């Protein structure tokens, strides 16, 4: 929590004060990491194909 977050009025709440259901805190992070890895590998594959076309 940042220092500025503590200066809220009584009626205001934090916008990012979300709690995951049933304690599934790590599941979203793992899923996002897997998607990112898949995207990175796809981009690397596309770059590799382009380099192979240009080289040969």
SULJOLIN-V690766 format. One record per backbone hydrogen bond with DSSP energy under -1.0 kcal/mol. CO is the residue of the C=O (numbers start at 0). NH is the residue of the N-H. E is the energy in kcal/mol with one decimal. If there is no record, write none. Layout:
CO/NH/E ; CO/NH/E
//
This chain:
2/5/-1.0 ; 3/6/-1.4 ; 15/17/-1.1 ; 20/23/-1.4 ; 25/29/-2.1 ; 26/30/-2.3 ; 27/31/-2.3 ; 28/32/-2.1 ; 29/33/-2.3 ; 30/34/-2.2 ; 31/35/-2.4 ; 32/36/-2.4 ; 33/37/-2.1 ; 34/38/-2.2 ; 35/39/-2.6 ; 36/40/-2.4 ; 37/41/-2.1 ; 38/42/-2.5 ; 39/43/-2.5 ; 40/44/-2.1 ; 41/45/-2.3 ; 42/46/-2.5 ; 43/47/-2.5 ; 44/48/-2.3 ; 45/49/-2.1 ; 46/50/-2.6 ; 47/51/-2.3 ; 48/52/-2.3 ; 49/53/-2.2 ; 50/54/-2.1 ; 51/55/-2.1
//
